[in-house]
Amino acid sequence: MSLFDSLKEKAAELLGGAGDKVSELTGVDLSGAADQVTQATGGLAETGQGLAESATTAGQDAVDSATAAGQGVVDSTGALGDAATGLAGDVIDPNARG
């Protein structure tokens, strides 16, 4: 169960208990109001869950982009090193005796 679902259930529990106590003390029936607040809380929980999922996806996308960029640097550096080694090999003859 997600954090948002837990919060939603706890809010519904607290509101239901509070509505019952107010109704008991005042004689005013607040059960409809508690239901409306519970529904609104559910909507907020769903919105929060959606935001959390969006943030997670955005974070993973950023990590993937950074990883790809880092790999590109490694690949470029390796190619540059290979080219430099090839040039040095062409310039220096290890068999030459001086």
MODASUL-V662409 format. One record per residue. N is the residue number from 0. RES is the residue in three letters. PHI is phi in degrees with one decimal (* if undefined). PSI is psi in whole degrees, 0 to 359 (* if undefined). Layout:
BEGIN
N|RES|PHI|PSI  N|RES|PHI|PSI
END
This chain:
BEGIN
0|MET|*|137  1|SER|-78.6|165  2|LEU|-59.6|320  3|PHE|-67.3|323  4|ASP|-65.6|320  5|SER|-62.2|317  6|LEU|-63.7|319  7|LYS|-61.2|314  8|GLU|-64.3|318  9|LYS|-65.5|319  10|ALA|-63.5|318  11|ALA|-63.6|320  12|GLU|-63.7|313  13|LEU|-66.0|318  14|LEU|-66.5|320  15|GLY|-61.6|315  16|GLY|-65.9|318  17|ALA|-66.3|319  18|GLY|-63.0|320  19|ASP|-63.2|317  20|LYS|-65.8|317  21|VAL|-63.9|317  22|SER|-61.9|320  23|GLU|-65.2|319  24|LEU|-79.0|324  25|THR|-105.2|341  26|GLY|81.7|4  27|VAL|-93.6|127  28|ASP|-81.5|114  29|LEU|-109.7|14  30|SER|-62.3|323  31|GLY|-66.1|321  32|ALA|-66.7|319  33|ALA|-63.5|322  34|ASP|-64.0|319  35|GLN|-64.3|318  36|VAL|-65.9|321  37|THR|-62.4|318  38|GLN|-65.1|318  39|ALA|-63.9|321  40|THR|-62.8|321  41|GLY|-61.9|319  42|GLY|-63.8|320  43|LEU|-66.4|321  44|ALA|-63.5|318  45|GLU|-65.5|320  46|THR|-63.9|316  47|GLY|-61.4|318  48|GLN|-62.3|318  49|GLY|-63.0|319  50|LEU|-65.1|319  51|ALA|-62.8|318  52|GLU|-65.6|320  53|SER|-64.5|318  54|ALA|-64.9|320  55|THR|-63.1|316  56|THR|-63.6|316  57|ALA|-63.1|319  58|GLY|-63.4|317  59|GLN|-65.1|321  60|ASP|-61.7|319  61|ALA|-64.9|318  62|VAL|-63.2|316  63|ASP|-61.3|318  64|SER|-64.7|317  65|ALA|-65.2|320  66|THR|-63.6|316  67|ALA|-64.0|319  68|ALA|-65.3|317  69|GLY|-62.3|319  70|GLN|-64.9|323  71|GLY|-61.8|320  72|VAL|-65.5|317  73|VAL|-61.4|315  74|ASP|-62.6|316  75|SER|-64.7|319  76|THR|-64.8|319  77|GLY|-63.2|318  78|ALA|-65.3|321  79|LEU|-65.1|318  80|GLY|-62.5|318  81|ASP|-62.7|318  82|ALA|-64.8|318  83|ALA|-64.6|319  84|THR|-62.9|318  85|GLY|-62.3|317  86|LEU|-65.0|317  87|ALA|-63.5|322  88|GLY|-65.0|325  89|ASP|-71.4|328  90|VAL|-82.2|319  91|ILE|-102.2|125  92|ASP|-98.8|110  93|PRO|-66.0|344  94|ASN|-89.7|353  95|ALA|-71.0|141  96|ARG|-116.8|126  97|GLY|-109.6|*
END
